[in-house]
């Protein structure tokens, strides 16, 4: 826990610095270098084992899990989906895969499920503990048979901020991590709209902005350079946030 808190504090300090002097090329180089160092340290501290995020007891669950960023999706299509209980929501899984799939909510619920109680740490400084349920992303990737050239997984979302569609990404090590799940339940109930209904990513060893909500697609890719702004995520493209936001 001490290591986790140290890394969270260091990440927050680095991001705060981005807002002050992030326009200089020298500082951006420092940020990029620190990100690579952070990612390497985060992996190295596992000493060859799978490093797990802390999990908690049901008595630790926060009484209210706030929404942040997008708390709904504008437009009639999402409103209609919400009215139907998301019965027809689909998750497209493709890219560099041998067997692309389109999964329904019944398909998602029919997969083996993992339930985990973890702490969500927001870059804005707040935290909350929640119980999440959904299939491990690794099971979905195994079903589509990811091709050898794929190095990253991109998560496409229905919500928009500032007129641009939200997206995020991770590398294959985090995609196959046992705590990386596609969650459809929070605290034993269907995922609330404010928290990303009907599907959201849980990338438990990284900061909250990596946990993409309102998932519509998962794409295996060889490079992030041609995806949106090329930095691997909505905030990474716009605000200098680290792509690897490990805690």
C-alpha positions as a printed NumPy array, in Angstrom:
array([[  0.   ,   0.   ,   0.   ],
       [  2.898,   2.367,   0.753],
       [  4.316,   1.73 ,  -2.724],
       [  0.891,   2.276,  -4.318],
       [  0.41 ,   5.576,  -2.482],
       [  3.918,   6.725,  -3.4  ],
       [  3.314,   6.064,  -7.086],
       [ -0.098,   7.779,  -6.973],
       [  1.418,  10.849,  -5.304],
       [  4.275,  10.945,  -7.804],
       [  1.84 ,  10.686, -10.733],
       [ -0.346,  13.467,  -9.382],
       [  2.696,  15.689,  -8.893],
       [  3.862,  15.051, -12.44 ],
       [  0.436,  15.836, -13.87 ],
       [  0.184,  19.005, -11.8  ],
       [  3.501,  20.059, -13.303],
       [  2.112,  19.477, -16.788],
       [ -0.514,  22.14 , -16.219],
       [  2.088,  24.718, -15.189],
       [  4.973,  24.29 , -17.602],
       [  3.825,  21.6  , -20.005],
       [  4.128,  23.877, -23.037],
       [  7.91 ,  23.607, -23.135],
       [  9.531,  20.92 , -25.251],
       [ 12.087,  20.201, -22.543],
       [  9.408,  19.538, -19.963],
       [  7.445,  17.316, -22.319],
       [ 10.596,  15.274, -22.826],
       [ 10.895,  14.975, -19.051],
       [  7.272,  13.812, -18.809],
       [  7.805,  11.201, -21.522],
       [ 10.97 ,   9.973, -19.852],
       [  9.306,   9.812, -16.441],
       [  6.441,   7.837, -17.9  ],
       [  8.82 ,   5.221, -19.294],
       [ 10.621,   5.092, -15.936],
       [  7.32 ,   4.786, -14.074],
       [  6.097,   1.98 , -16.29 ],
       [  9.371,   0.093, -15.951],
       [  9.412,   0.545, -12.165],
       [  5.8  ,  -0.546, -11.848],
       [  6.542,  -3.752, -13.765],
       [  9.918,  -4.367, -12.116],
       [  8.465,  -4.154,  -8.605],
       [  6.531,  -7.31 ,  -9.425],
       [  9.836,  -9.233,  -9.446],
       [  8.562, -11.597, -12.146],
       [  5.179, -12.25 , -10.532],
       [  1.798, -10.822, -11.47 ],
       [  1.44 ,  -7.615,  -9.464],
       [ -2.12 ,  -7.319,  -8.145],
       [ -3.959,  -4.201,  -7.052],
       [ -5.164,  -4.39 ,  -3.43 ],
       [ -8.611,  -5.897,  -2.934],
       [-10.894,  -5.036,  -0.044],
       [-13.72 ,  -6.403,   2.087],
       [-17.397,  -5.676,   1.49 ],
       [-17.377,  -3.574,   4.661],
       [-14.927,  -1.196,   2.949],
       [-17.217,  -0.348,   0.017],
       [-17.878,   3.377,  -0.29 ],
       [-21.498,   4.401,   0.396],
       [-21.586,   6.359,  -2.872],
       [-19.431,   5.876,  -5.953],
       [-19.449,   9.214,  -7.728],
       [-19.438,   9.695, -11.466],
       [-16.718,  11.749, -13.118],
       [-16.023,  13.132, -16.588],
       [-18.961,  11.992, -18.72 ],
       [-21.868,  10.919, -16.538],
       [-24.174,  10.069, -19.447],
       [-24.194,   9.928, -23.25 ],
       [-26.032,  12.542, -25.288],
       [-28.326,  11.581, -28.139],
       [-31.458,   9.544, -28.841],
       [-29.624,   6.267, -29.484],
       [-28.252,   6.054, -25.959],
       [-31.541,   7.255, -24.469],
       [-33.36 ,   4.462, -26.312],
       [-30.764,   1.926, -25.19 ],
       [-31.163,   3.056, -21.586],
       [-34.954,   2.854, -21.818],
       [-34.695,  -0.776, -22.957],
       [-32.334,  -1.71 , -20.156],
       [-29.496,  -1.92 , -22.706],
       [-30.982,  -5.158, -24.035],
       [-29.591,  -4.528, -27.53 ],
       [-26.208,  -3.037, -26.548],
       [-23.32 ,  -4.571, -28.463],
       [-19.564,  -4.685, -27.963],
       [-17.563,  -5.088, -31.183],
       [-14.185,  -6.816, -30.759],
       [-11.849,  -6.655, -33.736],
       [ -8.659,  -5.252, -35.195],
       [ -5.696,  -7.601, -35.402],
       [ -7.646, -10.71 , -34.466],
       [ -8.4  , -13.982, -36.241],
       [-12.021, -14.212, -35.116],
       [-13.732, -10.804, -34.732],
       [-16.882, -10.877, -32.632],
       [-19.854,  -8.725, -31.756],
       [-20.927,  -9.51 , -28.199],
       [-24.373,  -8.844, -26.773],
       [-25.007,  -8.136, -23.122],
       [-26.212, -11.722, -22.769],
       [-22.898, -12.877, -24.245],
       [-21.   , -10.73 , -21.738],
       [-23.045, -12.026, -18.823],
       [-22.685, -15.598, -20.082],
       [-18.899, -15.576, -19.813],
       [-17.167, -16.655, -16.587],
       [-17.359, -13.68 , -14.23 ],
       [-14.843, -12.122, -11.859],
       [-15.932, -10.009,  -8.887],
       [-13.364,  -7.769,  -7.205],
       [-13.499,  -4.987,  -4.607],
       [-10.923,  -2.359,  -5.484],
       [-10.082,   1.289,  -4.945],
       [-10.596,   3.78 ,  -7.769],
       [ -8.048,   6.603,  -7.634],
       [ -8.874,   9.737,  -9.627],
       [ -6.159,  12.086, -10.854],
       [ -8.246,  14.899,  -9.332],
       [ -7.444,  13.577,  -5.861],
       [-10.48 ,  11.564,  -4.756],
       [-10.844,   7.81 ,  -4.238],
       [-13.705,   5.361,  -3.787],
       [-13.951,   1.628,  -3.179],
       [-16.414,  -0.415,  -5.212],
       [-17.267,  -3.999,  -6.047],
       [-17.051,  -4.687,  -9.78 ],
       [-18.263,  -7.726, -11.709],
       [-17.615,  -8.75 , -15.304],
       [-15.607, -11.107, -17.499],
       [-11.849, -10.828, -17.615],
       [-10.712,  -9.042, -20.764],
       [ -8.269, -11.892, -21.343],
       [-11.165, -14.303, -21.935],
       [-12.575, -12.046, -24.632],
       [ -9.164, -11.639, -26.263],
       [ -8.638, -15.403, -26.196],
       [-12.004, -15.881, -27.915],
       [-11.082, -13.551, -30.796],
       [ -7.509, -14.942, -31.   ],
       [ -5.302, -11.859, -31.007],
       [ -2.693, -11.927, -33.754],
       [  1.024, -11.872, -33.054],
       [  1.554,  -8.329, -34.365],
       [ -0.88 ,  -6.731, -31.907],
       [  0.829,  -4.771, -29.131],
       [ -2.02 ,  -2.664, -27.718],
       [ -5.743,  -2.807, -27.05 ],
       [ -7.848,   0.291, -27.776],
       [-11.183,   0.868, -26.029],
       [-13.822,   2.812, -27.969],
       [-16.634,   4.572, -26.11 ],
       [-20.049,   6.076, -26.802],
       [-19.517,   9.273, -24.797],
       [-18.022,  12.504, -26.072],
       [-16.239,  15.387, -24.357],
       [-15.763,  18.664, -26.178],
       [-17.179,  17.154, -29.337],
       [-14.645,  14.29 , -29.466],
       [-15.303,  10.636, -28.749],
       [-13.648,   9.249, -25.625],
       [-11.195,   6.403, -25.973],
       [ -8.383,   4.74 , -24.043],
       [ -5.796,   1.99 , -24.498],
       [ -3.405,  -0.324, -22.705],
       [ -0.629,  -2.713, -23.62 ],
       [ -1.025,  -6.476, -23.791],
       [  0.469,  -7.053, -20.337],
       [ -2.313,  -5.007, -18.721],
       [ -4.966,  -6.32 , -21.12 ],
       [ -4.243,  -9.885, -19.961],
       [ -3.903,  -8.97 , -16.28 ],
       [ -6.384, -11.041, -14.187],
       [ -7.918,  -7.914, -12.624],
       [ -8.608,  -6.23 , -15.982],
       [-12.304,  -6.808, -16.558],
       [-15.197,  -5.516, -18.647],
       [-17.536,  -4.586, -15.813],
       [-21.334,  -4.571, -16.088],
       [-22.176,  -4.555, -12.354],
       [-21.214,  -2.242,  -9.505],
       [-21.872,  -3.251,  -5.888],
       [-24.038,  -6.171,  -6.966],
       [-26.32 ,  -4.157,  -9.261],
       [-26.295,  -3.281, -12.96 ],
       [-23.792,  -0.538, -13.664],
       [-25.369,   2.917, -13.134],
       [-25.407,   5.367, -16.026],
       [-23.183,   7.831, -14.155],
       [-20.542,   5.094, -13.839],
       [-20.556,   4.049, -17.497],
       [-23.56 ,   1.784, -18.135],
       [-23.829,  -0.735, -19.512],
       [-20.117,  -1.6  , -19.84 ],
       [-16.893,  -0.057, -18.593],
       [-13.287,  -1.089, -18.376],
       [-11.66 ,  -1.756, -15.025],
       [ -7.894,  -1.383, -15.323],
       [ -7.233,  -1.679, -11.621],
       [ -3.551,  -0.79 , -11.487],
       [ -3.984,   2.535, -13.268],
       [ -5.549,   5.931, -12.577],
       [ -9.254,   6.525, -13.125],
       [ -9.111,   8.207, -16.535],
       [ -7.826,   4.913, -17.989],
       [-11.065,   3.129, -16.993],
       [-13.051,   3.806, -20.164],
       [-16.862,   3.955, -19.791],
       [-19.824,   3.318, -22.12 ],
       [-17.793,   0.734, -24.048],
       [-18.808,   0.039, -27.64 ],
       [-15.632,  -1.485, -29.079],
       [-12.353,  -3.2  , -28.314],
       [ -9.646,  -3.142, -30.981],
       [ -6.272,  -4.916, -31.051],
       [ -3.669,  -2.763, -32.832],
       [  0.045,  -2.788, -33.612],
       [  0.533,   0.941, -32.918],
       [ -1.293,   3.847, -31.292],
       [  0.096,   6.468, -33.665],
       [ -2.858,   6.442, -36.069],
       [ -5.567,   6.252, -33.387],
       [ -7.177,   9.675, -32.805],
       [ -4.387,  12.029, -31.61 ],
       [ -1.797,   9.265, -31.479],
       [ -1.038,   9.345, -27.742],
       [ -3.285,   6.482, -26.675],
       [ -6.184,   8.225, -24.959],
       [ -8.536,  11.194, -24.912],
       [ -6.744,  13.061, -22.117],
       [ -3.306,  11.946, -23.251],
       [ -3.998,  13.586, -26.628],
       [ -5.142,  16.872, -25.091],
       [ -3.676,  17.51 , -21.649],
       [ -0.3  ,  15.834, -21.409],
       [ -1.608,  13.088, -19.12 ],
       [  0.646,  10.045, -18.972],
       [ -0.391,   7.144, -21.163],
       [  0.855,   4.646, -18.575],
       [ -0.816,   5.902, -15.401],
       [  0.151,   3.075, -13.077],
       [ -0.484,   3.265,  -9.33 ]])
